[in-house]
Amino acid sequence: MTHGHAHVHDRQRARVYAWEDAVVTATDRSVVAFSSAQGMVDAIWSEIGLRYPPKVERLPRQARRLQADGSRLRLRLPKVIPSWLLLHELAHALSSAHDGASDGHGPDFMGLYVQLLARYLRLSEAALIQSATDAGIAIHPDARPRFVNPARHASLEVRLVNGAI
């Protein structure tokens, strides 16, 4: 199964795909139509407390092996996408920076992906973490979006409260 994230340093990629096939796809058969995808991405992005969600675009028809791909700025999707795969691509967007720097399928990606699966597909977070760990996949369960700088946001909130902005 190819999602389209060939990273030289992406050591967990094959393991993540195998885990996904065994654990995630087996429990969720729901799909999202392309026409609904941007609204879902926007809503999830907003619920997480973020602004400027990635833009949803159609995957080029010539992309035969590629099911979908995601970066901080855009998600390229087919006409219909499994819900879990939309969340997979969204986790790539959350674990990538504007400059394209990405965690690949690393521990931050996995932590964010598991959080999304638990929240939106109602899968057990503990079971997902356990099964991923059992599959030899490194995961940071408390991972946060890569481009959120907590110190910067905290100081901004303080300035807002004090009326300095």
N, CA and C atoms as a LAMMPS dump frame, in Angstrom:
ITEM: TIMESTEP
0
ITEM: NUMBER OF ATOMS
495
ITEM: BOX BOUNDS ff ff ff
-5.0000000000000000e+02 5.0000000000000000e+02
-5.0000000000000000e+02 5.0000000000000000e+02
-5.0000000000000000e+02 5.0000000000000000e+02
ITEM: ATOMS id mol type element x y z
1 1 1 N 0.847 -1.177 0
2 1 2 C 0 0 0
3 1 3 C 0.892 1.241 0
4 2 1 N 0.726 2.088 -0.979
5 2 2 C 1.579 3.259 -1.082
6 2 3 C 0.768 4.513 -0.853
7 3 1 N 1.153 5.275 0.139
8 3 2 C 0.494 6.56 0.379
9 3 3 C 1.288 7.681 -0.261
10 4 1 N 2.579 7.445 -0.517
11 4 2 C 3.374 8.441 -1.213
12 4 3 C 4.225 9.29 -0.314
13 5 1 N 4.938 8.678 0.608
14 5 2 C 5.827 9.443 1.492
15 5 3 C 7.172 8.743 1.541
16 6 1 N 7.912 8.845 0.466
17 6 2 C 9.216 8.179 0.419
18 6 3 C 10.251 9.071 1.093
19 7 1 N 10.573 8.758 2.316
20 7 2 C 11.589 9.5 3.052
21 7 3 C 12.763 8.574 3.271
22 8 1 N 13.951 9.032 2.934
23 8 2 C 15.144 8.21 3.092
24 8 3 C 15.288 7.793 4.559
25 9 1 N 14.995 8.697 5.481
26 9 2 C 15.162 8.435 6.904
27 9 3 C 13.904 7.839 7.548
28 10 1 N 12.938 7.477 6.743
29 10 2 C 11.643 7.024 7.237
30 10 3 C 11.69 5.534 7.569
31 11 1 N 12.392 5.191 8.638
32 11 2 C 12.656 3.789 8.984
33 11 3 C 11.408 3.007 9.383
34 12 1 N 10.394 3.686 9.872
35 12 2 C 9.207 2.987 10.377
36 12 3 C 8.129 2.775 9.324
37 13 1 N 8.345 3.303 8.135
38 13 2 C 7.286 3.34 7.13
39 13 3 C 6.633 1.968 6.888
40 14 1 N 7.439 0.962 6.583
41 14 2 C 6.889 -0.367 6.288
42 14 3 C 6.145 -0.934 7.497
43 15 1 N 6.713 -0.727 8.684
44 15 2 C 6.063 -1.222 9.906
45 15 3 C 4.726 -0.525 10.136
46 16 1 N 4.704 0.792 9.91
47 16 2 C 3.461 1.55 10.105
48 16 3 C 2.393 1.057 9.137
49 17 1 N 2.749 0.846 7.865
50 17 2 C 1.765 0.372 6.884
51 17 3 C 1.235 -1.014 7.264
52 18 1 N 2.119 -1.887 7.725
53 18 2 C 1.699 -3.24 8.114
54 18 3 C 0.769 -3.175 9.332
55 19 1 N 1.127 -2.334 10.314
56 19 2 C 0.29 -2.145 11.512
57 19 3 C -1.073 -1.582 11.119
58 20 1 N -1.043 -0.595 10.228
59 20 2 C -2.276 0.037 9.769
60 20 3 C -3.197 -0.998 9.115
61 21 1 N -2.623 -1.832 8.238
62 21 2 C -3.416 -2.868 7.563
63 21 3 C -4.013 -3.852 8.562
64 22 1 N -3.237 -4.231 9.573
65 22 2 C -3.692 -5.228 10.543
66 22 3 C -4.664 -4.665 11.566
67 23 1 N -4.429 -3.426 11.998
68 23 2 C -5.18 -2.877 13.134
69 23 3 C -6.233 -1.847 12.726
70 24 1 N -5.846 -0.888 11.913
71 24 2 C -6.733 0.247 11.632
72 24 3 C -7.76 -0.07 10.549
73 25 1 N -7.303 -0.563 9.397
74 25 2 C -8.245 -0.806 8.293
75 25 3 C -9.25 -1.898 8.65
76 26 1 N -8.855 -2.804 9.539
77 26 2 C -9.747 -3.888 9.949
78 26 3 C -10.918 -3.383 10.795
79 27 1 N -10.743 -2.233 11.45
80 27 2 C -11.788 -1.753 12.359
81 27 3 C -12.604 -0.587 11.807
82 28 1 N -12.143 0.016 10.699
83 28 2 C -12.897 1.15 10.163
84 28 3 C -13.038 1.019 8.654
85 29 1 N -14.267 0.944 8.203
86 29 2 C -14.541 0.821 6.762
87 29 3 C -15.181 2.098 6.207
88 30 1 N -15.291 3.145 7.016
89 30 2 C -15.971 4.353 6.559
90 30 3 C -15.117 5.117 5.555
91 31 1 N -15.783 5.876 4.694
92 31 2 C -15.096 6.655 3.674
93 31 3 C -15.592 8.104 3.688
94 32 1 N -14.774 8.963 3.095
95 32 2 C -15.111 10.384 2.977
96 32 3 C -15.054 10.747 1.494
97 33 1 N -16.093 11.417 1.018
98 33 2 C -16.091 11.891 -0.37
99 33 3 C -15.191 13.117 -0.47
100 34 1 N -14.521 13.266 -1.601
101 34 2 C -13.642 14.414 -1.798
102 34 3 C -14.378 15.723 -1.497
103 35 1 N -15.646 15.801 -1.915
104 35 2 C -16.419 17.036 -1.725
105 35 3 C -16.597 17.401 -0.248
106 36 1 N -16.473 16.42 0.644
107 36 2 C -16.615 16.677 2.086
108 36 3 C -15.282 16.842 2.801
109 37 1 N -14.198 16.494 2.123
110 37 2 C -12.894 16.419 2.79
111 37 3 C -12.402 17.762 3.327
112 38 1 N -12.519 18.844 2.55
113 38 2 C -12.016 20.135 3.026
114 38 3 C -12.761 20.584 4.277
115 39 1 N -14.069 20.382 4.293
116 39 2 C -14.857 20.748 5.469
117 39 3 C -14.424 19.98 6.702
118 40 1 N -14.13 18.693 6.519
119 40 2 C -13.671 17.874 7.647
120 40 3 C -12.29 18.326 8.113
121 41 1 N -11.395 18.555 7.162
122 41 2 C -10.041 19.013 7.503
123 41 3 C -10.127 20.337 8.26
124 42 1 N -10.938 21.26 7.754
125 42 2 C -11.086 22.572 8.401
126 42 3 C -11.621 22.417 9.827
127 43 1 N -12.624 21.565 9.995
128 43 2 C -13.25 21.375 11.31
129 43 3 C -12.263 20.756 12.298
130 44 1 N -11.526 19.726 11.867
131 44 2 C -10.554 19.073 12.741
132 44 3 C -9.444 20.052 13.1
133 45 1 N -8.96 20.785 12.112
134 45 2 C -7.892 21.769 12.328
135 45 3 C -8.331 22.793 13.37
136 46 1 N -9.549 23.27 13.22
137 46 2 C -10.099 24.262 14.14
138 46 3 C -10.276 23.682 15.543
139 47 1 N -10.779 22.446 15.633
140 47 2 C -10.965 21.804 16.937
141 47 3 C -9.645 21.639 17.68
142 48 1 N -8.577 21.412 16.925
143 48 2 C -7.255 21.261 17.539
144 48 3 C -6.751 22.637 18.013
145 49 1 N -7.392 23.695 17.527
146 49 2 C -7.009 25.04 17.934
147 49 3 C -6.022 25.691 16.987
148 50 1 N -6.015 25.228 15.734
149 50 2 C -5.059 25.75 14.757
150 50 3 C -5.757 26.59 13.701
151 51 1 N -4.977 27.442 13.05
152 51 2 C -5.489 28.236 11.934
153 51 3 C -4.777 27.802 10.659
154 52 1 N -5.316 28.198 9.507
155 52 2 C -4.707 27.934 8.205
156 52 3 C -4.528 26.445 7.918
157 53 1 N -5.629 25.714 7.799
158 53 2 C -5.534 24.283 7.488
159 53 3 C -4.948 24.055 6.099
160 54 1 N -4.427 22.851 5.869
161 54 2 C -3.922 22.558 4.526
162 54 3 C -5.057 22.564 3.512
163 55 1 N -4.727 22.861 2.271
164 55 2 C -5.712 22.9 1.197
165 55 3 C -5.88 21.499 0.626
166 56 1 N -7.128 21.099 0.469
167 56 2 C -7.422 19.792 -0.113
168 56 3 C -7.483 19.938 -1.634
169 57 1 N -6.736 19.089 -2.343
170 57 2 C -6.713 19.108 -3.81
171 57 3 C -6.925 17.687 -4.315
172 58 1 N -7.378 17.572 -5.569
173 58 2 C -7.541 16.242 -6.162
174 58 3 C -6.173 15.659 -6.488
175 59 1 N -6.029 14.391 -6.232
176 59 2 C -4.826 13.656 -6.591
177 59 3 C -4.812 13.531 -8.118
178 60 1 N -3.689 13.812 -8.768
179 60 2 C -3.651 13.692 -10.238
180 60 3 C -4.021 12.268 -10.668
181 61 1 N -4.762 12.156 -11.756
182 61 2 C -5.223 10.85 -12.205
183 61 3 C -4.069 9.909 -12.555
184 62 1 N -2.96 10.481 -13.009
185 62 2 C -1.83 9.63 -13.403
186 62 3 C -1.095 9.032 -12.204
187 63 1 N -1.442 9.44 -10.991
188 63 2 C -0.789 8.91 -9.789
189 63 3 C -1.364 7.518 -9.5
190 64 1 N -0.878 6.528 -10.211
191 64 2 C -1.443 5.179 -10.142
192 64 3 C -1.229 4.499 -8.79
193 65 1 N 0 4.494 -8.298
194 65 2 C 0.306 3.75 -7.073
195 65 3 C 0.018 4.576 -5.821
196 66 1 N -0.048 5.851 -5.99
197 66 2 C -0.216 6.749 -4.852
198 66 3 C -1.697 6.851 -4.477
199 67 1 N -2.023 6.542 -3.223
200 67 2 C -3.417 6.65 -2.787
201 67 3 C -3.764 8.083 -2.391
202 68 1 N -2.806 8.749 -1.761
203 68 2 C -3.013 10.115 -1.274
204 68 3 C -1.669 10.61 -0.77
205 69 1 N -1.535 11.918 -0.581
206 69 2 C -0.355 12.403 0.131
207 69 3 C -0.676 13.69 0.862
208 70 1 N 0.127 13.962 1.886
209 70 2 C -0.159 15.11 2.727
210 70 3 C 1.101 15.808 3.18
211 71 1 N 1.017 17.135 3.237
212 71 2 C 2.098 17.962 3.778
213 71 3 C 1.429 19.078 4.572
214 72 1 N 2.216 19.954 5.14
215 72 2 C 1.655 21.04 5.95
216 72 3 C 0.697 21.908 5.139
217 73 1 N 0.993 22.116 3.864
218 73 2 C 0.214 23.071 3.08
219 73 3 C -0.894 22.456 2.233
220 74 1 N -0.785 21.154 1.927
221 74 2 C -1.844 20.562 1.104
222 74 3 C -1.974 19.068 1.317
223 75 1 N -3.212 18.595 1.088
224 75 2 C -3.518 17.167 1.075
225 75 3 C -4.033 16.868 -0.328
226 76 1 N -3.427 15.896 -0.984
227 76 2 C -3.909 15.504 -2.311
228 76 3 C -4.645 14.182 -2.154
229 77 1 N -5.94 14.195 -2.51
230 77 2 C -6.82 13.073 -2.206
231 77 3 C -7.557 12.584 -3.447
232 78 1 N -7.95 11.303 -3.436
233 78 2 C -8.779 10.758 -4.517
234 78 3 C -10.242 11.183 -4.344
235 79 1 N -11.102 10.701 -5.255
236 79 2 C -12.525 11.066 -5.23
237 79 3 C -13.207 10.581 -3.954
238 80 1 N -12.789 9.41 -3.485
239 80 2 C -13.295 8.855 -2.228
240 80 3 C -12.091 8.32 -1.465
241 81 1 N -12.041 8.603 -0.168
242 81 2 C -10.879 8.186 0.625
243 81 3 C -11.359 7.524 1.913
244 82 1 N -10.71 6.427 2.307
245 82 2 C -11.063 5.851 3.607
246 82 3 C -10.828 6.891 4.717
247 83 1 N -11.697 6.92 5.706
248 83 2 C -11.563 7.902 6.794
249 83 3 C -10.199 7.806 7.466
250 84 1 N -9.728 6.576 7.718
251 84 2 C -8.435 6.401 8.383
252 84 3 C -7.301 6.992 7.558
253 85 1 N -7.413 6.893 6.213
254 85 2 C -6.345 7.423 5.357
255 85 3 C -6.364 8.961 5.356
256 86 1 N -7.549 9.556 5.419
257 86 2 C -7.624 11.013 5.534
258 86 3 C -6.933 11.454 6.83
259 87 1 N -7.178 10.729 7.927
260 87 2 C -6.534 11.062 9.201
261 87 3 C -5.021 10.81 9.135
262 88 1 N -4.598 9.789 8.401
263 88 2 C -3.171 9.507 8.197
264 88 3 C -2.512 10.715 7.52
265 89 1 N -3.146 11.201 6.453
266 89 2 C -2.577 12.343 5.729
267 89 3 C -2.608 13.606 6.589
268 90 1 N -3.649 13.762 7.377
269 90 2 C -3.743 14.91 8.279
270 90 3 C -2.639 14.853 9.33
271 91 1 N -2.317 13.646 9.797
272 91 2 C -1.208 13.49 10.755
273 91 3 C 0.113 13.896 10.107
274 92 1 N 0.263 13.621 8.793
275 92 2 C 1.464 14.1 8.093
276 92 3 C 1.484 15.629 8.065
277 93 1 N 0.332 16.234 7.818
278 93 2 C 0.257 17.705 7.795
279 93 3 C 0.619 18.274 9.166
280 94 1 N 0.141 17.623 10.222
281 94 2 C 0.402 18.102 11.581
282 94 3 C 1.848 17.881 12.017
283 95 1 N 2.521 16.895 11.411
284 95 2 C 3.898 16.599 11.809
285 95 3 C 4.911 17.109 10.781
286 96 1 N 4.462 18.037 9.92
287 96 2 C 5.347 18.654 8.933
288 96 3 C 5.393 20.155 9.186
289 97 1 N 6.452 20.785 8.711
290 97 2 C 6.581 22.238 8.824
291 97 3 C 6.335 22.866 7.449
292 98 1 N 6.152 24.18 7.423
293 98 2 C 5.909 24.878 6.159
294 98 3 C 7.014 24.617 5.146
295 99 1 N 8.254 24.437 5.644
296 99 2 C 9.391 24.248 4.739
297 99 3 C 9.489 22.816 4.228
298 100 1 N 8.524 21.977 4.593
299 100 2 C 8.519 20.609 4.098
300 100 3 C 9.22 19.635 5.022
301 101 1 N 9.916 20.139 6.061
302 101 2 C 10.557 19.232 7.017
303 101 3 C 9.472 18.371 7.642
304 102 1 N 9.715 17.075 7.693
305 102 2 C 8.666 16.149 8.123
306 102 3 C 9.215 15.07 9.037
307 103 1 N 8.353 14.557 9.886
308 103 2 C 8.698 13.441 10.76
309 103 3 C 8.537 12.107 10.013
310 104 1 N 8.122 12.15 8.75
311 104 2 C 7.866 10.908 8.026
312 104 3 C 6.815 10.106 8.771
313 105 1 N 7.1 8.844 9.035
314 105 2 C 6.2 7.997 9.819
315 105 3 C 6.821 7.746 11.19
316 106 1 N 7.509 8.76 11.71
317 106 2 C 8.227 8.665 12.973
318 106 3 C 7.327 8.771 14.194
319 107 1 N 7.954 8.872 15.374
320 107 2 C 7.208 8.85 16.64
321 107 3 C 6.216 10.007 16.803
322 108 1 N 6.547 11.198 16.299
323 108 2 C 5.61 12.323 16.402
324 108 3 C 4.408 12.108 15.485
325 109 1 N 4.675 11.687 14.241
326 109 2 C 3.589 11.361 13.319
327 109 3 C 2.651 10.331 13.96
328 110 1 N 3.239 9.258 14.502
329 110 2 C 2.43 8.182 15.084
330 110 3 C 1.603 8.675 16.27
331 111 1 N 2.193 9.507 17.115
332 111 2 C 1.45 10.041 18.252
333 111 3 C 0.251 10.861 17.801
334 112 1 N 0.462 11.713 16.815
335 112 2 C -0.62 12.552 16.291
336 112 3 C -1.679 11.694 15.589
337 113 1 N -1.217 10.708 14.824
338 113 2 C -2.135 9.82 14.099
339 113 3 C -3.036 9.062 15.08
340 114 1 N -2.434 8.505 16.12
341 114 2 C -3.205 7.765 17.123
342 114 3 C -4.207 8.692 17.821
343 115 1 N -3.802 9.918 18.12
344 115 2 C -4.732 10.879 18.736
345 115 3 C -5.927 11.121 17.815
346 116 1 N -5.671 11.283 16.517
347 116 2 C -6.751 11.52 15.552
348 116 3 C -7.657 10.291 15.432
349 117 1 N -7.058 9.104 15.355
350 117 2 C -7.851 7.872 15.248
351 117 3 C -8.746 7.692 16.478
352 118 1 N -8.201 7.97 17.642
353 118 2 C -8.976 7.814 18.874
354 118 3 C -10.117 8.826 18.937
355 119 1 N -9.81 10.062 18.561
356 119 2 C -10.813 11.122 18.683
357 119 3 C -11.916 11.042 17.629
358 120 1 N -11.536 10.761 16.381
359 120 2 C -12.518 10.856 15.296
360 120 3 C -13.081 9.521 14.826
361 121 1 N -12.358 8.406 15.053
362 121 2 C -12.899 7.1 14.672
363 121 3 C -13.27 6.284 15.901
364 122 1 N -13.125 6.893 17.085
365 122 2 C -13.508 6.261 18.348
366 122 3 C -12.776 4.937 18.585
367 123 1 N -11.525 4.838 18.129
368 123 2 C -10.724 3.654 18.411
369 123 3 C -10.045 3.866 19.761
370 124 1 N -9.733 2.793 20.433
371 124 2 C -9.117 2.895 21.753
372 124 3 C -7.67 3.372 21.635
373 125 1 N -7.383 4.528 22.231
374 125 2 C -6.028 5.078 22.179
375 125 3 C -5.031 4.12 22.837
376 126 1 N -5.404 3.566 23.989
377 126 2 C -4.514 2.642 24.698
378 126 3 C -4.224 1.404 23.845
379 127 1 N -5.256 0.856 23.195
380 127 2 C -5.074 -0.332 22.355
381 127 3 C -4.207 -0.008 21.139
382 128 1 N -4.413 1.163 20.549
383 128 2 C -3.604 1.561 19.388
384 128 3 C -2.133 1.704 19.785
385 129 1 N -1.887 2.375 20.903
386 129 2 C -0.509 2.573 21.372
387 129 3 C 0.138 1.216 21.665
388 130 1 N -0.61 0.34 22.343
389 130 2 C -0.076 -0.986 22.685
390 130 3 C 0.237 -1.795 21.43
391 131 1 N -0.69 -1.808 20.464
392 131 2 C -0.477 -2.604 19.25
393 131 3 C 0.68 -2.036 18.431
394 132 1 N 0.815 -0.709 18.384
395 132 2 C 1.937 -0.1 17.655
396 132 3 C 3.26 -0.445 18.332
397 133 1 N 3.294 -0.346 19.646
398 133 2 C 4.497 -0.688 20.407
399 133 3 C 4.85 -2.157 20.205
400 134 1 N 3.847 -3.024 20.248
401 134 2 C 4.06 -4.458 20.02
402 134 3 C 4.621 -4.716 18.62
403 135 1 N 4.257 -3.859 17.665
404 135 2 C 4.728 -4.012 16.282
405 135 3 C 6.114 -3.384 16.089
406 136 1 N 6.715 -2.907 17.183
407 136 2 C 8.053 -2.331 17.1
408 136 3 C 8.085 -0.915 16.56
409 137 1 N 6.961 -0.204 16.686
410 137 2 C 6.857 1.168 16.182
411 137 3 C 7.056 2.155 17.328
412 138 1 N 8.003 3.073 17.153
413 138 2 C 8.231 4.12 18.155
414 138 3 C 7.102 5.137 18.057
415 139 1 N 6.592 5.568 19.206
416 139 2 C 5.461 6.492 19.224
417 139 3 C 5.607 7.453 20.39
418 140 1 N 5.313 8.724 20.124
419 140 2 C 5.243 9.743 21.178
420 140 3 C 3.758 10.042 21.382
421 141 1 N 3.112 9.412 22.36
422 141 2 C 1.663 9.579 22.543
423 141 3 C 1.242 11.025 22.797
424 142 1 N 2.149 11.845 23.341
425 142 2 C 1.798 13.237 23.644
426 142 3 C 2.296 14.216 22.585
427 143 1 N 2.575 13.718 21.384
428 143 2 C 3.092 14.578 20.311
429 143 3 C 2.136 15.733 20.047
430 144 1 N 2.704 16.875 19.711
431 144 2 C 1.931 18.069 19.363
432 144 3 C 2.275 18.473 17.941
433 145 1 N 1.399 19.219 17.274
434 145 2 C 1.716 19.665 15.911
435 145 3 C 3.088 20.335 15.86
436 146 1 N 3.827 20.045 14.821
437 146 2 C 5.216 20.465 14.705
438 146 3 C 5.397 21.988 14.662
439 147 1 N 4.432 22.673 14.086
440 147 2 C 4.609 24.106 13.847
441 147 3 C 3.999 24.96 14.951
442 148 1 N 3.561 24.348 16.029
443 148 2 C 3.042 25.113 17.158
444 148 3 C 4.179 25.303 18.148
445 149 1 N 4.478 26.553 18.453
446 149 2 C 5.541 26.858 19.41
447 149 3 C 4.87 27.287 20.707
448 150 1 N 4.779 26.384 21.7
449 150 2 C 4.026 26.69 22.924
450 150 3 C 4.517 27.951 23.628
451 151 1 N 5.817 28.169 23.654
452 151 2 C 6.351 29.35 24.348
453 151 3 C 5.866 30.631 23.667
454 152 1 N 5.852 30.621 22.344
455 152 2 C 5.407 31.796 21.61
456 152 3 C 3.92 32.048 21.858
457 153 1 N 3.133 30.989 21.847
458 153 2 C 1.696 31.137 22.063
459 153 3 C 1.402 31.595 23.488
460 154 1 N 2.14 31.067 24.452
461 154 2 C 1.922 31.453 25.844
462 154 3 C 2.199 32.941 26.013
463 155 1 N 3.305 33.42 25.445
464 155 2 C 3.63 34.839 25.611
465 155 3 C 2.61 35.709 24.874
466 156 1 N 2.098 35.228 23.755
467 156 2 C 1.083 35.969 23.011
468 156 3 C -0.191 36.08 23.843
469 157 1 N -0.589 34.971 24.5
470 157 2 C -1.791 34.987 25.347
471 157 3 C -1.619 35.949 26.505
472 158 1 N -0.443 35.979 27.094
473 158 2 C -0.175 36.891 28.223
474 158 3 C -0.337 38.344 27.745
475 159 1 N 0.217 38.633 26.564
476 159 2 C 0.106 40 26.035
477 159 3 C -1.346 40.367 25.748
478 160 1 N -2.129 39.375 25.239
479 160 2 C -3.544 39.634 24.976
480 160 3 C -4.28 39.933 26.267
481 161 1 N -4.011 39.13 27.294
482 161 2 C -4.668 39.317 28.602
483 161 3 C -4.307 40.673 29.188
484 162 1 N -3.074 41.067 29.043
485 162 2 C -2.612 42.355 29.613
486 162 3 C -2.931 43.538 28.708
487 163 1 N -3.576 43.262 27.579
488 163 2 C -3.976 44.337 26.694
489 163 3 C -2.826 45.013 25.963
490 164 1 N -1.727 44.288 25.803
491 164 2 C -0.568 44.893 25.157
492 164 3 C -0.644 44.809 23.643
493 165 1 N -1.602 44.068 23.119
494 165 2 C -1.691 43.949 21.659
495 165 3 C -2.9 44.738 21.178
